[in-house]
Amino acid sequence: MGIVLHGVPVGGGIAIGRAHLVVRGMDEVPHNELTADELPEEVARYEQAIKATRRQLEQLRNAIPENAPTELGAFISLHLMLLSDVALSREPVDLIEAQSINAEWALKQQADKLAEQFDAIDDDYLRERKQDMWQVVERVYKNLRGLDTELAVNEDLEDDAILIAHDLAPADTVYFKDGRIAAFVTDVGGPTSHTAILGRSLDMPSVIALGRARDLISEDEWVIVDGSNGVLIIAPDEIVLAEYRRRMREYKSHKRQLGKLKNTAATTEDEVNIELLGNIESIEDIKQLHKFGADGVGLFRSEFTYLNRDTLPTEDELYAVYTDIVKKLKGKPMTIRTVDLGVDKNPRWFGHSHALNPALGLTGIRLCLAEPVMFRTQMRAILRASAHGPIKMMWPMISSLDEVRQCQTHLQTAKQQLHERDEPFDDAMPVGIMVEIPSAALTINSLLKQVDFISIGTNDLIQYTLAADRGDESVSHLYQPNHPAVLKLLQHVIRAAIKQNKPVSVCGEMAGDEQYTRLLLGMGLRRFSMNPNNLLAVKNRIIHSDTLLLETEVLRLVRNDDPEKARALLKKLNQPAANPT
């Protein structure tokens, strides 16, 4: 049946096609010794390569197509930041002069040194930024060598080609939109790498972290990419090809059937109406929101407005962004999460990027409270935008009642400042919190009395509860959304909100994963917020569910303390599999 490799699944679906190998740019780096007279010209050559690389990245950022992934701009900006750092812009020059060597070899030495430093970082997300560094280095190297810096895709490439690469830079995905590329796989990457994030945004079959897949595949060889299960099959035989062609037809048919549910109400079999909202990061996401029929925005990640720039945004700039989005929503509600910087999201102007454990440091609301001017500036912008449509404000990473009270004090100050300026805003705008930390979940009854609504961020709640970084391959198996401890916390929070008659939603990845839809329905959840691409699959599961029947089964599941039994009960809860109607 050929060679079968297993990696990290990124984009769902199946693709069958001919392999196209993406050529790596730094396989053999020349090493030359130079005379003292040659050094000034070599330094100038390196500096010109840096300038050319910066110009290319800026041009790419300014010419991002409308249908490109929304995260692309932020990722290209990160590459520009890496390029401007002295580690790449200046230190290779010092090596050229100190060792009397050519620019290519100096760049290679510096890149190897940086790679070792990245490998020593404990945080997996930050460690995966090594691949971003290599992507920038490769672009500089190609400019030094006079090579084409764009993705090496043949003009005569057949339709349904499958890209096989060691890694793909964010800018490479711009070329995926011409329709000829059906899928991609890479040797490296992790669940939180930029390649993975962009793969999910493209909604394209893709598998990453395959090891040495590129070395095992020949150009034009038949391959199968199973993006749902993280499988790559090289040189499949006719029996395997026939089976995967059948699976591909079934998958495409299922997607077409789901498309018919756009205008169908998200109502359960026992007539319970469910609100389905979308998570967005920019105004470009509104198209996807309307495409899949979302009821509004359950989470606007406002930090992306801060990341894609070199300075702090002004109040008027933020107000313009929020107002533009709320107008394009045409009356649908939007919840804006105040800026959640830190950990992996550190703009150039950011001054708090050095911490032994960023995930447990100055991040989320802690950073906002440490930077009150920035915090109140954003809250004033959100309040002003509330005059143009239904907006809610939400504070991230709350861990205690004291933090909520501090936030409320700053909010009152922001409101008073707007009153003094005679600026219109909704004085009764709902204000809520993210429940992402176990301490917040365990003290939820007190927190609920201080806010208008809550949203559960399951990604961090699971990670902090189980002390397992899902981005760390060595412990990723311990990151279990269906772990009994996680389920008990979820039910506790949802029940507390229902008891106090406060709206509660889930905006983490569990909300968009249909295998947890019935579980959350049985816990009493009536608001889901997710990537818009997942909305129809979740809706399909909802309309084939009965909440009254689910409540008893879910109660039995949550009372259990055995992780293995919990998995079995969850599997039973999802049977029989729902088919779109």
PyMOL commands that set and color helices and strands:
alter all, ss='L'
color gray80, all
select helices_A, chain A and resi 36-62+72-84+86-89+91-99+103-119+124-127+129-145+170-178+194-202+213-216+238-259+283-291+303-307+315-328+358-360+365-370+372-388+401-420+438-442+444-448+458-466+476-478+484-499+509-512+514-523+532-543+547-559+563-573
alter helices_A, ss='H'
color red, helices_A
select strands_A, chain A and resi 3-6+8-11+14-21+161-165+181-186+206-208+222-226+231-234+275-280+297-301+334-337+391-395+431-435+453-456+504-506+527-530
alter strands_A, ss='S'
color yellow, strands_A
deselect
rebuild
show_as cartoon
